[in-house]
Each structure stands twice: as C-alpha cells, then as structure tokens.
Amino acid sequence: MDVDLLLAPDCPNAATARAVLTECLDRLGLVVPVRERVGDYPSPTILVDGVDVMTGAQGTPAMQACRLDAPTAPRVLAALRAGGTVSTAGGAA
C-alpha cells in the first residue's frame, strides 16, 4: 500500500492532517511508510494507492491551494481499508 501526504509550503492544516493519518494507521494496526511531499498541491491531500481519500479521484491537480475539504478520519479509514478504492457516495467508515 502506498500512502502519500501532499502539502503546500506552510500549510496551516498540515499538523492536523498528519495527526489524522497517524491515528487512522494506528487504529487499523497498519505499519506502512508515509511519503510526505511539499510542493504545488491542494493541501492537505492524502493519497492511498494514488487515490485522493476525499474525492476518490486518481492523483491530484498541480496547484498550490488550501483545501476546504481537509481529510477526515472516516474517509482516511475507508481508503485504508479499501486499499485506495473509495466511494464518495453515501457515508464513510
């Protein structure tokens, strides 16, 4: 499983996203490396196997922006359980 945390420089939500991701990995008992990348990304973005946990889309556009839909624990948990395949319809885990 590939897990990426994408951040824009000086993202004010970086620590929260990092904490949510760590909490979810711990809750599921997963020990996987998390690649943290800083650059031109909608921030914060968490990708599981290349899939955005909030949108269910593959990858992310190249743009530096603060996301209004920051990753949530239910969505991160669902993505980790599904191995990157997330449905945005209905509820989360």
Backbone torsions as a table, in degrees:
resi	resn	phi	psi	omega
1	MET	NA	133.6	176.8
2	ASP	-104.5	129.4	178.6
3	VAL	-127.1	126.9	179.7
4	ASP	-124.5	138.7	171.8
5	LEU	-113.6	111.8	-177.4
6	LEU	-102.6	129.6	-175.5
7	LEU	-134.4	143.7	168.2
8	ALA	-82.1	153.0	178.3
9	PRO	-55.7	137.9	177.3
10	ASP	59.8	29.7	179.0
11	CYS	-61.2	124.2	-179.0
12	PRO	-71.1	-14.2	-179.2
13	ASN	-103.7	8.4	-177.2
14	ALA	-60.0	-48.5	-177.0
15	ALA	-62.8	-39.9	179.4
16	THR	-65.6	-45.2	179.3
17	ALA	-63.2	-41.4	178.1
18	ARG	-61.3	-43.0	-179.7
19	ALA	-66.4	-42.1	178.4
20	VAL	-61.0	-46.1	-179.4
21	LEU	-62.7	-45.8	179.4
22	THR	-61.6	-44.0	179.0
23	GLU	-60.2	-42.9	-178.3
24	CYS	-68.5	-42.2	177.2
25	LEU	-61.7	-44.5	178.7
26	ASP	-62.9	-43.8	-178.6
27	ARG	-60.0	-36.4	-179.9
28	LEU	-90.5	-2.6	179.8
29	GLY	69.3	27.7	-178.7
30	LEU	-93.5	134.9	174.5
31	VAL	-118.2	94.9	179.8
32	VAL	-132.8	145.3	176.9
33	PRO	-69.5	141.2	176.4
34	VAL	-110.6	119.9	176.0
35	ARG	-86.4	118.2	177.8
36	GLU	-102.0	121.0	-178.1
37	ARG	-122.7	137.1	178.3
38	VAL	-113.9	128.9	-179.7
39	GLY	176.0	-149.7	-179.1
40	ASP	-85.7	82.3	-178.8
41	TYR	-132.5	151.7	164.9
42	PRO	-64.4	124.2	-167.2
43	SER	-124.6	135.9	-2.0
44	PRO	-87.7	147.7	175.5
45	THR	-125.9	134.8	172.6
46	ILE	-113.8	125.6	175.9
47	LEU	-110.9	134.1	172.6
48	VAL	-117.6	117.8	-174.7
49	ASP	51.8	39.3	175.8
50	GLY	82.2	1.8	-177.2
51	VAL	-106.3	129.1	178.7
52	ASP	-67.2	123.1	-176.1
53	VAL	-65.7	-22.4	-178.1
54	MET	-91.2	-32.2	-176.1
55	THR	-106.8	-21.5	-175.2
56	GLY	78.8	3.1	-179.6
57	ALA	-85.7	149.3	175.9
58	GLN	-73.5	127.0	176.6
59	GLY	70.2	-164.5	-177.3
60	THR	-152.5	148.0	178.9
61	PRO	-68.3	152.4	177.1
62	ALA	-83.8	96.9	176.5
63	MET	-163.6	143.0	179.0
64	GLN	-93.1	113.7	-177.5
65	ALA	-155.0	152.6	175.2
66	CYS	-88.8	123.0	-178.0
67	ARG	-77.3	141.1	173.2
68	LEU	-87.2	-20.0	179.7
69	ASP	-107.1	62.8	-179.7
70	ALA	-57.7	147.8	-178.3
71	PRO	-56.2	134.8	178.5
72	THR	-109.1	154.6	-179.9
73	ALA	-57.1	-45.1	179.7
74	PRO	-59.7	-40.4	-179.9
75	ARG	-70.2	-40.1	179.0
76	VAL	-65.0	-44.3	178.1
77	LEU	-59.7	-44.3	179.8
78	ALA	-61.6	-43.2	-179.3
79	ALA	-65.5	-42.2	179.4
80	LEU	-65.7	-39.9	178.4
81	ARG	-65.8	-37.1	-176.9
82	ALA	-87.5	-5.5	-178.4
83	GLY	68.9	30.3	175.9
84	GLY	107.1	-15.2	179.9
85	THR	-91.8	105.5	-175.0
86	VAL	-122.4	134.9	173.0
87	SER	-97.6	132.2	178.9
88	THR	-88.3	-6.5	177.9
89	ALA	-82.6	150.0	177.9
90	GLY	74.9	-151.1	-177.5
91	GLY	-97.9	-178.4	176.4
92	ALA	-108.7	177.4	-176.6
93	ALA	-63.4	NA	NA
